[in-house]
Amino acid sequence: MNTEVLTALSAWAAQAGYRRLVDDSSVVIADEGGEIRFYVRNEDGQWMLSRAERAEDETVLMVATELPDIERHLAEQIGWDVRSQLGLAQILLPYEIDDLADGYRINEVGDGWAELVDSTTGHAVACFLHTSVPYRAVRFSWYADTPPETLRTWFTDPRGGPRLQRFLAGE
């Protein structure tokens, strides 16, 4: 695995106690005790994001053709801990199917998976584990076109950045 993968995200996540480990097949972003672990792998040209807690087996959460999509979703996942560490109000992104951001649609593709599709281009942005509410694809739709470094900045902004500020807890 390329040792440069996810270095900027890892440096940002370190403020919440996460660290980055690299082996031949994956990059692992883990909390301080290693109880929460995110695995990033590239298999057959597809990037996969999975998560494991404690002694549990990994669960694949997302598959995408572009690494920045994986990085965006990881920023959201770790953003909760970063905001907690900084004493900031949480960003509570919508998750109901009716709350999908404009310009996207969701196609359920079976076996508990759904793809987020750009309505304009018809291009599938990413595929998400989709077994019950909350729908990861709905949350992702709100920042799918945001550069990863901008999204990380929004998660450390007390107001949540221009697009996410409406989702601040208590607002």
N, C-alpha and C positions, 0 to 999 in steps of 0.2 A: 504494500500500500504506500502511496506517495506520502512522505513524512510531512509535507506542507499542507495537507488537507485539513481544513477547519482550524488552522492556527489562530486566526483573528477571533473566531467564535470562542475558542478555548480560553484565550487571554481575557475576553469579556466575561466569560462564565466563571473565571477564577475568583471574581469578587463575591461569588456566592459559594465558594468552596469546591467548585468542580475542577477536575484535572483531566488532562488528555493523555491517553496511552495509545501507542501505535504498535501493531504487529504485522505480520505478513499479509493478513487478509482483511483487517478492519482498523478503524479508529474508534476508540472507546472514550466517551466523555462520562466521567463518573463523579458522584458527589464524594465528599471527604471520606466517609466510611466505606464507600464502594457499594452501598446498599441500593442506590439507584444508578443504573448504567444504561447509557444510550450507545448503540453500536451502529456504525456507518460502514457499509460495504458496497463495492461495485461488482455486480455479477452480470456478465453478458451485456455490458453497456447500460445497465439499469442500476441506479443508486437505491439502496434499501436502508431504511431507518428502523431499528428495532429497540425495544426497551426490556430490561429485566430488573426486578427488585429482589433483594436478598438472595435466596437460593432458588428463586423461580427460573424457569426456562425463559428464553427470549420470546417476545411477541413482536412480529413485524407490524409496524404502525403505518408505514408509508413507503411507496415506491415512486421514483421519479426519474426522468431521463437526465435532468440537470441537477448538479450538486447544489447550486444556490437555493433550489427549492427545499432540499433537505436542510440546508443551513437556516433558512427562514423558519421552518417548523421547529427545529431545535431551539432557535432563539425564543420562540413563543413558549415552548416547554420549560426552558430554563429561566425565562423571564420572570416567572412567578417567584422563584427563589431569589433572583437578583433584586426584584422590587422589595421583597420582604427584608432582605439584608440591608437595603438602603432606607427602610422605613417608609416606603411609598405605598400609596393606595394601589390595590390590584387592578389590573385591566381585565375585565370580564367580557370577553368576546362572545358574541351570540353563537348559538349552536343549533337552534331549531332550523329545519329545512326551509321554512318561510323567511328566515333572516339572512339568506344568502346575499352577498354583495352584488350590486348591479354588474352585469357583464359576464356572469358565470351561471352555469347550470350543473346539476349533479346527475350523473348516470349511474344507476346501480348496476354493477357488472356481475353480481352473483358471488356465492361463497363468502358473504359478509364483507364484500369490498365495494367501494364506490369511487368513481373518478370525478374529479373536478375538471370541467371543460370550459374553456374560454368561448363564450357564446359568439363572439365576432369571428374568430378564426376556425372554430370547431376543433381546435387542438386540445388534447387532454393535457392538463397542467401536471397532474399527479394523481395517484391512486391511493386511497386511504382505507384502513380497516374501518368498517362501517357496520358494526353489529348492533348498536343501540345509541340512543341519545347519550352524550353529546356527539354531534357529528363533527369530526375533525375537519372535513372538507369545508364545512360552512365557516368555521373559524378561520381557516387558511385563506378563504376567498377574500377576506378583508385586508390581507397584506400580500397576496400572491404576486403582485407586480412591484413590490417595494424592494429596493436593493437591500441585501442582508445587513450591511453596515448601517443603513438608515433605520431599519427595524430595531437593531440593537440600541441605537440612540434613543428611539422612542420609548423603549422599555426602561431606560434610565432617566428619562425626562419625567419630572414630577407630574406634568400635565398629560403625559402619554403621547406626545407628538400630535401633529395636526389631524391625522386620520383616526387615531385610537382614543383621543381624549373623551369622546362621547361615551366610551365604555368603561370609564373609571368607576370603581366601586364608590358608592355614596354620592355620585354626581346626579 
